[in-house]
């Protein structure tokens, strides 16, 4: 399996696919991840995305081929946010089953890739109201990753270190952080995780 030490072991391009919802599709954090990792590791890093606003874990199941075609070294994955919205009628059990399938397929079809499941940021306002059980979905996805000895990183605690006013400015619609805020809050942690603390800031 692709491991952290392999990040530094090769001069070839490090390929990362970000696989997710609008938090990935319009998140705008990929350029910062690419720039910071490339600078620290002194190698080419390419971060692409297979994502769609409004996507659920059912969408993810149908688009696994697009991820596999990229032949990534690392897959970053988040698909709980829209499953958790009341109007999409995806139960926690169904979301868990879908994530289990997604993780198994990625591991089977990309046996050397490193798979990192993620919880992105807290929701507030109406975006939070329509996701009353989002923590249950995140926990289900976390358990499925851990059951397979895959990594799970939860950025929500970093956002909660901000004051309510600061969070409101950083996540003005209650769901989608400004790209510059995401770069400031989550990218250092993600770079540290991917580099096995080689790039710790």
Secondary structure as a PSIPRED ss2 file (coil, helix, strand):
# PSIPRED VFORMAT (PSIPRED V4.0)

   1 X C   1.000  0.000  0.000
   2 X C   1.000  0.000  0.000
   3 X C   1.000  0.000  0.000
   4 X C   1.000  0.000  0.000
   5 X C   1.000  0.000  0.000
   6 X H   0.000  1.000  0.000
   7 X H   0.000  1.000  0.000
   8 X H   0.000  1.000  0.000
   9 X H   0.000  1.000  0.000
  10 X C   1.000  0.000  0.000
  11 X C   1.000  0.000  0.000
  12 X C   1.000  0.000  0.000
  13 X C   1.000  0.000  0.000
  14 X E   0.000  0.000  1.000
  15 X E   0.000  0.000  1.000
  16 X E   0.000  0.000  1.000
  17 X E   0.000  0.000  1.000
  18 X E   0.000  0.000  1.000
  19 X E   0.000  0.000  1.000
  20 X E   0.000  0.000  1.000
  21 X C   1.000  0.000  0.000
  22 X H   0.000  1.000  0.000
  23 X H   0.000  1.000  0.000
  24 X H   0.000  1.000  0.000
  25 X H   0.000  1.000  0.000
  26 X C   1.000  0.000  0.000
  27 X C   1.000  0.000  0.000
  28 X C   1.000  0.000  0.000
  29 X C   1.000  0.000  0.000
  30 X H   0.000  1.000  0.000
  31 X H   0.000  1.000  0.000
  32 X H   0.000  1.000  0.000
  33 X H   0.000  1.000  0.000
  34 X H   0.000  1.000  0.000
  35 X H   0.000  1.000  0.000
  36 X H   0.000  1.000  0.000
  37 X H   0.000  1.000  0.000
  38 X H   0.000  1.000  0.000
  39 X H   0.000  1.000  0.000
  40 X H   0.000  1.000  0.000
  41 X H   0.000  1.000  0.000
  42 X C   1.000  0.000  0.000
  43 X C   1.000  0.000  0.000
  44 X C   1.000  0.000  0.000
  45 X E   0.000  0.000  1.000
  46 X E   0.000  0.000  1.000
  47 X E   0.000  0.000  1.000
  48 X E   0.000  0.000  1.000
  49 X E   0.000  0.000  1.000
  50 X E   0.000  0.000  1.000
  51 X E   0.000  0.000  1.000
  52 X C   1.000  0.000  0.000
  53 X C   1.000  0.000  0.000
  54 X C   1.000  0.000  0.000
  55 X C   1.000  0.000  0.000
  56 X C   1.000  0.000  0.000
  57 X H   0.000  1.000  0.000
  58 X H   0.000  1.000  0.000
  59 X H   0.000  1.000  0.000
  60 X H   0.000  1.000  0.000
  61 X H   0.000  1.000  0.000
  62 X H   0.000  1.000  0.000
  63 X C   1.000  0.000  0.000
  64 X H   0.000  1.000  0.000
  65 X H   0.000  1.000  0.000
  66 X H   0.000  1.000  0.000
  67 X H   0.000  1.000  0.000
  68 X H   0.000  1.000  0.000
  69 X H   0.000  1.000  0.000
  70 X C   1.000  0.000  0.000
  71 X C   1.000  0.000  0.000
  72 X C   1.000  0.000  0.000
  73 X C   1.000  0.000  0.000
  74 X E   0.000  0.000  1.000
  75 X E   0.000  0.000  1.000
  76 X E   0.000  0.000  1.000
  77 X E   0.000  0.000  1.000
  78 X E   0.000  0.000  1.000
  79 X C   1.000  0.000  0.000
  80 X C   1.000  0.000  0.000
  81 X C   1.000  0.000  0.000
  82 X C   1.000  0.000  0.000
  83 X C   1.000  0.000  0.000
  84 X C   1.000  0.000  0.000
  85 X C   1.000  0.000  0.000
  86 X H   0.000  1.000  0.000
  87 X H   0.000  1.000  0.000
  88 X H   0.000  1.000  0.000
  89 X C   1.000  0.000  0.000
  90 X C   1.000  0.000  0.000
  91 X C   1.000  0.000  0.000
  92 X H   0.000  1.000  0.000
  93 X H   0.000  1.000  0.000
  94 X H   0.000  1.000  0.000
  95 X H   0.000  1.000  0.000
  96 X H   0.000  1.000  0.000
  97 X H   0.000  1.000  0.000
  98 X H   0.000  1.000  0.000
  99 X H   0.000  1.000  0.000
 100 X H   0.000  1.000  0.000
 101 X H   0.000  1.000  0.000
 102 X H   0.000  1.000  0.000
 103 X H   0.000  1.000  0.000
 104 X H   0.000  1.000  0.000
 105 X H   0.000  1.000  0.000
 106 X H   0.000  1.000  0.000
 107 X H   0.000  1.000  0.000
 108 X H   0.000  1.000  0.000
 109 X H   0.000  1.000  0.000
 110 X C   1.000  0.000  0.000
 111 X C   1.000  0.000  0.000
 112 X C   1.000  0.000  0.000
 113 X C   1.000  0.000  0.000
 114 X E   0.000  0.000  1.000
 115 X E   0.000  0.000  1.000
 116 X E   0.000  0.000  1.000
 117 X E   0.000  0.000  1.000
 118 X E   0.000  0.000  1.000
 119 X E   0.000  0.000  1.000
 120 X C   1.000  0.000  0.000
 121 X C   1.000  0.000  0.000
 122 X C   1.000  0.000  0.000
 123 X C   1.000  0.000  0.000
 124 X C   1.000  0.000  0.000
 125 X H   0.000  1.000  0.000
 126 X H   0.000  1.000  0.000
 127 X H   0.000  1.000  0.000
 128 X H   0.000  1.000  0.000
 129 X H   0.000  1.000  0.000
 130 X C   1.000  0.000  0.000
 131 X C   1.000  0.000  0.000
 132 X C   1.000  0.000  0.000
 133 X C   1.000  0.000  0.000
 134 X H   0.000  1.000  0.000
 135 X H   0.000  1.000  0.000
 136 X H   0.000  1.000  0.000
 137 X H   0.000  1.000  0.000
 138 X H   0.000  1.000  0.000
 139 X H   0.000  1.000  0.000
 140 X H   0.000  1.000  0.000
 141 X H   0.000  1.000  0.000
 142 X H   0.000  1.000  0.000
 143 X H   0.000  1.000  0.000
 144 X H   0.000  1.000  0.000
 145 X H   0.000  1.000  0.000
 146 X H   0.000  1.000  0.000
 147 X H   0.000  1.000  0.000
 148 X C   1.000  0.000  0.000
 149 X C   1.000  0.000  0.000
 150 X C   1.000  0.000  0.000
 151 X E   0.000  0.000  1.000
 152 X E   0.000  0.000  1.000
 153 X E   0.000  0.000  1.000
 154 X E   0.000  0.000  1.000
 155 X C   1.000  0.000  0.000
 156 X H   0.000  1.000  0.000
 157 X H   0.000  1.000  0.000
 158 X H   0.000  1.000  0.000
 159 X H   0.000  1.000  0.000
 160 X H   0.000  1.000  0.000
 161 X C   1.000  0.000  0.000
 162 X C   1.000  0.000  0.000
 163 X C   1.000  0.000  0.000
 164 X H   0.000  1.000  0.000
 165 X H   0.000  1.000  0.000
 166 X H   0.000  1.000  0.000
 167 X H   0.000  1.000  0.000
 168 X H   0.000  1.000  0.000
 169 X H   0.000  1.000  0.000
 170 X H   0.000  1.000  0.000
 171 X C   1.000  0.000  0.000
 172 X C   1.000  0.000  0.000
 173 X C   1.000  0.000  0.000
 174 X C   1.000  0.000  0.000
 175 X C   1.000  0.000  0.000
 176 X C   1.000  0.000  0.000
 177 X C   1.000  0.000  0.000
 178 X C   1.000  0.000  0.000
 179 X H   0.000  1.000  0.000
 180 X H   0.000  1.000  0.000
 181 X H   0.000  1.000  0.000
 182 X H   0.000  1.000  0.000
 183 X H   0.000  1.000  0.000
 184 X H   0.000  1.000  0.000
 185 X H   0.000  1.000  0.000
 186 X C   1.000  0.000  0.000
 187 X H   0.000  1.000  0.000
 188 X H   0.000  1.000  0.000
 189 X H   0.000  1.000  0.000
 190 X H   0.000  1.000  0.000
 191 X H   0.000  1.000  0.000
 192 X H   0.000  1.000  0.000
 193 X H   0.000  1.000  0.000
 194 X H   0.000  1.000  0.000
 195 X C   1.000  0.000  0.000
 196 X C   1.000  0.000  0.000
 197 X C   1.000  0.000  0.000
 198 X C   1.000  0.000  0.000
 199 X C   1.000  0.000  0.000
 200 X C   1.000  0.000  0.000
 201 X C   1.000  0.000  0.000
